[in-house]
Amino acid sequence: VQLQASGGGLVQAGDSLRLSCAASGLRFGFNNYVMGWFRQAPGKERELVTSIRYTDSTKGRFTISRDNAKNMVYLQMNSLTPEDTAVYYCAARLAVKNSWDHWGQGTQVTVSS
């Protein structure tokens, strides 16, 4: 299984950024997985940002979406603040399970003030 996250970088406060995650090798087919974005800031625990099963979802400044035809999941982040600085990870879990079984390598997002 590969979850390849990309799109991170250094941006200024107030900017937007779109992260992408390309999934491959999921045993039961991409459509049967809940996809999530987590983040871990320096010195903090990893936290769930948002997840998606079927439909796009907006949580505050962040919107998660998926393209099942391309096995892709996206995270649109708007009005970024320095507090959003973290490594962002893409993850997958089977819809019938509670545990996140598959993780990507992470992409660094740094927001300068």
Phi, psi and omega per residue, in radians:
V1 nan 2.356 3.058
Q2 -2.254 2.286 2.997
L3 -2.147 1.843 -3.016
Q4 -1.804 1.835 3.139
A5 -1.570 2.528 3.124
S6 -2.659 2.957 3.059
G7 1.838 -0.089 3.110
G8 -1.244 3.002 3.120
G9 2.923 -2.966 3.112
L10 -1.777 2.128 3.140
V11 -2.317 2.969 3.101
Q12 -1.701 2.733 3.088
A13 -0.967 2.377 -3.108
G14 1.661 -0.275 -3.140
D15 -1.325 2.964 3.057
S16 -2.021 2.741 3.117
L17 -2.606 2.533 3.103
R18 -2.114 2.069 3.070
L19 -1.636 2.585 3.099
S20 -2.198 2.635 3.084
C21 -2.417 2.118 3.100
A22 -1.748 2.157 -3.104
A23 -1.861 2.447 3.063
S24 -2.594 2.658 3.062
G25 1.380 0.171 3.109
L26 -1.215 2.162 -2.915
R27 -1.052 -0.681 -3.017
F28 -1.797 0.237 3.091
G29 1.580 2.378 -3.048
F30 -0.913 -0.678 -3.058
N31 -1.070 -0.407 -3.061
N32 -1.629 0.173 -3.128
Y33 -2.006 2.436 2.886
V34 -1.374 2.301 3.124
M35 -1.892 2.470 -3.109
G36 -2.401 2.763 2.989
W37 -2.042 2.220 3.055
F38 -2.013 2.875 3.019
R39 -2.537 2.672 3.101
Q40 -2.395 1.994 3.093
A41 -1.526 2.748 -3.141
P42 -0.954 2.229 3.098
G43 1.335 0.126 -3.114
K44 -2.113 2.874 3.091
E45 -1.298 2.675 3.017
R46 -1.191 2.399 -3.108
E47 -2.296 2.603 3.079
L48 -1.331 2.212 3.067
V49 -1.486 -0.946 3.119
T50 -2.969 2.875 3.125
S51 -2.493 2.905 -3.096
I52 -2.506 2.375 2.999
R53 -1.866 -1.021 -3.089
Y54 -2.057 -0.991 -2.947
T55 -1.921 2.707 3.092
D56 -0.969 2.586 -3.092
S57 -2.449 2.327 3.101
T58 -1.916 2.198 3.105
K59 -2.168 1.706 -3.099
G60 1.166 -2.035 -3.105
R61 -1.603 -0.045 -3.032
F62 -1.971 2.413 3.080
T63 -2.215 2.224 3.081
I64 -1.830 2.456 3.114
S65 -2.538 2.852 3.129
R66 -2.458 2.662 3.060
D67 -2.172 1.740 -3.064
N68 -1.171 -0.483 3.133
A69 -1.188 -0.477 -3.093
K70 -1.885 -0.003 -3.066
N71 0.960 0.809 -3.090
M72 -2.164 2.594 2.988
V73 -2.319 2.544 -3.038
Y74 -2.241 2.696 3.011
L75 -2.306 1.929 3.061
Q76 -1.586 2.148 -3.099
M77 -2.083 2.142 -3.110
N78 -2.014 2.771 3.092
S79 0.829 0.912 -3.069
L80 -1.131 2.543 3.089
T81 -2.160 2.848 3.111
P82 -0.997 -0.441 3.125
E83 -1.220 -0.234 3.081
D84 -1.475 -0.086 3.117
T85 -1.083 2.153 -3.074
A86 -3.078 2.970 2.893
V87 -1.569 2.235 -3.109
Y88 -1.805 2.277 -3.087
Y89 -2.050 2.454 2.993
C90 -1.637 2.453 -3.129
A91 -2.487 2.783 -3.132
A92 -2.409 2.486 2.997
R93 -2.471 2.553 3.040
L94 -1.055 2.507 -3.074
A95 -1.080 -0.444 -3.098
V96 -1.588 0.008 -3.122
K97 -2.030 2.789 3.102
N98 -1.719 -0.281 -3.046
S99 -1.661 2.481 3.084
W100 -1.472 1.932 -2.985
D101 -1.615 -0.427 -3.019
H102 -2.242 2.373 -3.076
W103 -2.297 2.532 3.011
G104 -1.550 -3.121 -3.028
Q105 -1.483 -0.231 3.125
G106 1.607 2.620 3.068
T107 -2.329 2.346 -3.046
Q108 -1.423 2.281 2.996
V109 -2.070 2.149 3.125
T110 -2.165 2.169 -3.116
V111 -1.995 2.083 3.138
S112 -1.644 2.607 -3.110
S113 -1.541 nan nan
